[in-house]
Amino acid sequence: MKRSKDITPLELSVGSLLCVFMEYQNADGTLSKETFCKCLAEQMPSFDLAKAGEELFKTVDINEDGKLEFKEFAVLVCSFACSNYDALQEVMKTCKDDGNGK
């Protein structure tokens, strides 16, 4: 992989996604249902997903092994962004207005 001097916003976003996953992963490199729900509660509080965590976990656990691999987690985050585009724009606008964004 060619590395440029400056990391782009998209590269930073993908890296951030991996960093969040790694922060919550278990020793086997996966997320249990409990760690997944904790991640949602702590990392996406603006969307109040903690209550839906168990149902989301079942939907995203594609191979039904009771844990989430990074690929399953990434699919969830990307799907969420696509299906909640308007709400995501509002959250980002609020961050910008509050001085927490660019």
Secondary structure, DSSP 8 states (H G I E B T S, - for coil): ----SS--HHHHHHHHHHHHHHHH--TTSSB-HHHHHHHHHHH-GGGT-GGGHHHHHHHH-TT-SSSB-HHHHHHHHHHHHHHTHHHHHHHHHHHHHHTS--
